[in-house]
Amino acid sequence: MSGHVLIDGAGVGGLTAALALARMGWSITLLERSQLKKEVGAGLQISPNASAILRDLDVLPRLGTAALAPRAIHIRRGRDGATIGRLPLANAERRWGAPYLLAHRGDLQSALLDTVAAVPSIRIETERAFAGFAAMERGVTVTALRGAESASFAADCLLGADGMRSLVRERLNPADATPRVARHVAWRALVKSDRLALDLRQPESTLWLGAGAHIVHYPLRGGRITNIVAIFGGTNAIEAGADIWAEPGDPRRIAARFADWDRRIRALIATAEEWRIWPLAERSPPPIWSAGCVALLGDAAHPILPFLAQGAAQAIEDAAALATFLKPGCDVPAALAKFVAARRARIERVQRESRRQGLLYHLSGVPAACRDLAIRALGEERMVARYDWLYGGTPIGNASKNRRFS
Ligand SMILES: Cc1cc2nc3c(=O)[nH]c(=O)nc-3n(C[C@H](O)[C@H](O)[C@H](O)COP(=O)(O)OP(=O)(O)OC[C@H]3O[C@@H](n4cnc5c(N)ncnc54)[C@H](O)[C@@H]3O)c2cc1C
């Protein structure tokens, strides 16, 4: 009889973990509090370290042409649009073994759900909110609520993939602080690309840097729409417990914030009719990341500031790493402890580098001029090489073996 894993949360991390562990022979139940029907969020950059795993799990073919491979990340000066540098990505597959992709979050979610639907050993219970667990002699019993109705689920293992405000994390670490709230918020919008000037419609991810702020925009869905993310200082609604996916932003506020930026950025901002605010937060891995038959993955374990675009990518890496250690019939607590030990250093490095990248992006005055000079002096080849550890890295540090699931 195959063992049973319960995963709390059917986000990118939970769905990928379900696919990776089902390949190992586990039967999986995913508990998801939402209906999973709404297209949530906006664009997502899927770096090669994550796309390699999605390809191995047969998710990439289902994403198909909804994903776009940009030719470069184009870094520009916010004030006047001057090019600071370029990170070429056209050779991503040759250099890092997998493509760099841009996709709508809803398209990735659909591709993951379609792949999951084709695996008989995975079951999703939607509108089931995890409420708590009890450790048993072997395995766990989980309580989940659908409205007022309560149900119990027994499993060999519980994985908390329930995002930044994880209840599983809270249960494992009652004294752990709430997410460390960054001083920045992300404003996100989607616009029809045919409303933009040609300069803003290139098949690349464009990064505009300015004092205390930056803007990223890139094409999605074959270039028909453009995703815009603007990050700058502002009140952080997460403390008030707001619905972090649905907080609307006043277009006049963002227009005023970028009023002294290049005219193309002002035009880009003016094109967007609807802005949503996404508060930024990060959290170090908790003191108790796994205990007995329970462990955390993705944002539940380590929300990462988005300056390296790695939050979902690291959740995907967690999923692959779990499948390396967790096999049906294994000593589950020992396997989960090995998973945590194998992931900690890479996660801490990604969090550190993301923080550092944010500081570099938002420099002003002389330090900003020095940063621009340094990027120019670096040149494309050395710039690309700086990302080898990340894009060419594997979830548990060595061997590409741990990406293979069959
Ligand atoms: C502005 C911004 C831009 C970003 N851009 C990128 C990018 O380009 N590339 C990238 O890799 N990452 C990016 N990220 C990070 C990325 O969005 C997250 O790291 C990623 O979504 C985390 O996935 P997850 O599955 O761990 O958590 P989530 O996506 O938060 O999923 C958690 C799931 O658990 C469910 N859930 C929660 N509580 C319960 C409960 N009690 N019971 C049942 N279900 C529950 C939720 O409904 C949800 O479905 C960005 C983040 C920000 C803020």
PDBQT file of the ligand as one rigid body, heavy atoms in Angstrom, charges set to zero:
ROOT
HETATM    1  C1  LIG A 501       5.458  41.556  -6.282  1.00  0.00    +0.000 C 
HETATM    2  C2  LIG A 501       5.865  40.137  -6.292  1.00  0.00    +0.000 A 
HETATM    3  C3  LIG A 501       6.354  39.568  -7.464  1.00  0.00    +0.000 A 
HETATM    4  C4  LIG A 501       6.763  38.237  -7.473  1.00  0.00    +0.000 A 
HETATM    5  N1  LIG A 501       7.299  37.739  -8.607  1.00  0.00    +0.000 NA
HETATM    6  C5  LIG A 501       7.797  36.497  -8.596  1.00  0.00    +0.000 A 
HETATM    7  C6  LIG A 501       8.432  35.975  -9.764  1.00  0.00    +0.000 A 
HETATM    8  O1  LIG A 501       8.511  36.644 -10.802  1.00  0.00    +0.000 OA
HETATM    9  N2  LIG A 501       8.949  34.705  -9.715  1.00  0.00    +0.000 N 
HETATM   10  C7  LIG A 501       8.870  33.935  -8.568  1.00  0.00    +0.000 A 
HETATM   11  O2  LIG A 501       9.386  32.807  -8.569  1.00  0.00    +0.000 OA
HETATM   12  N3  LIG A 501       8.247  34.393  -7.463  1.00  0.00    +0.000 NA
HETATM   13  C8  LIG A 501       7.708  35.647  -7.444  1.00  0.00    +0.000 A 
HETATM   14  N4  LIG A 501       7.079  36.110  -6.336  1.00  0.00    +0.000 N 
HETATM   15  C9  LIG A 501       6.889  35.222  -5.167  1.00  0.00    +0.000 C 
HETATM   16  C10 LIG A 501       5.765  34.222  -5.349  1.00  0.00    +0.000 C 
HETATM   17  O3  LIG A 501       4.583  34.868  -5.699  1.00  0.00    +0.000 OA
HETATM   18  C11 LIG A 501       5.527  33.400  -4.073  1.00  0.00    +0.000 C 
HETATM   19  O4  LIG A 501       6.742  33.091  -3.475  1.00  0.00    +0.000 OA
HETATM   20  C12 LIG A 501       4.798  32.087  -4.389  1.00  0.00    +0.000 C 
HETATM   21  O5  LIG A 501       3.502  32.349  -4.875  1.00  0.00    +0.000 OA
HETATM   22  C13 LIG A 501       4.706  31.205  -3.138  1.00  0.00    +0.000 C 
HETATM   23  O6  LIG A 501       4.008  30.019  -3.448  1.00  0.00    +0.000 OA
HETATM   24  P1  LIG A 501       3.439  29.099  -2.291  1.00  0.00    +0.000 P 
HETATM   25  O7  LIG A 501       2.768  27.960  -2.975  1.00  0.00    +0.000 OA
HETATM   26  O8  LIG A 501       4.473  28.812  -1.280  1.00  0.00    +0.000 OA
HETATM   27  O9  LIG A 501       2.360  30.003  -1.524  1.00  0.00    +0.000 OA
HETATM   28  P2  LIG A 501       1.017  30.643  -2.078  1.00  0.00    +0.000 P 
HETATM   29  O10 LIG A 501       1.099  30.971  -3.509  1.00  0.00    +0.000 OA
HETATM   30  O11 LIG A 501       0.688  31.769  -1.132  1.00  0.00    +0.000 OA
HETATM   31  O12 LIG A 501      -0.071  29.482  -1.906  1.00  0.00    +0.000 OA
HETATM   32  C14 LIG A 501      -0.589  29.130  -0.641  1.00  0.00    +0.000 C 
HETATM   33  C15 LIG A 501      -1.900  28.378  -0.861  1.00  0.00    +0.000 C 
HETATM   34  O13 LIG A 501      -2.368  27.909   0.408  1.00  0.00    +0.000 OA
HETATM   35  C16 LIG A 501      -3.742  28.198   0.537  1.00  0.00    +0.000 C 
HETATM   36  N5  LIG A 501      -4.027  28.289   1.983  1.00  0.00    +0.000 N 
HETATM   37  C17 LIG A 501      -3.602  29.236   2.849  1.00  0.00    +0.000 A 
HETATM   38  N6  LIG A 501      -4.059  28.971   4.091  1.00  0.00    +0.000 NA
HETATM   39  C18 LIG A 501      -4.778  27.830   3.986  1.00  0.00    +0.000 A 
HETATM   40  C19 LIG A 501      -5.497  27.043   4.937  1.00  0.00    +0.000 A 
HETATM   41  N7  LIG A 501      -5.587  27.369   6.240  1.00  0.00    +0.000 N 
HETATM   42  N8  LIG A 501      -6.125  25.913   4.511  1.00  0.00    +0.000 NA
HETATM   43  C20 LIG A 501      -6.067  25.534   3.181  1.00  0.00    +0.000 A 
HETATM   44  N9  LIG A 501      -5.399  26.265   2.243  1.00  0.00    +0.000 NA
HETATM   45  C21 LIG A 501      -4.762  27.387   2.653  1.00  0.00    +0.000 A 
HETATM   46  C22 LIG A 501      -3.923  29.512  -0.229  1.00  0.00    +0.000 C 
HETATM   47  O14 LIG A 501      -5.279  29.710  -0.606  1.00  0.00    +0.000 OA
HETATM   48  C23 LIG A 501      -3.011  29.280  -1.434  1.00  0.00    +0.000 C 
HETATM   49  O15 LIG A 501      -3.659  28.603  -2.473  1.00  0.00    +0.000 OA
HETATM   50  C24 LIG A 501       6.657  37.444  -6.294  1.00  0.00    +0.000 A 
HETATM   51  C25 LIG A 501       6.133  37.994  -5.129  1.00  0.00    +0.000 A 
HETATM   52  C26 LIG A 501       5.757  39.327  -5.111  1.00  0.00    +0.000 A 
HETATM   53  C27 LIG A 501       5.224  39.893  -3.838  1.00  0.00    +0.000 C 
ENDROOT
TORSDOF 0
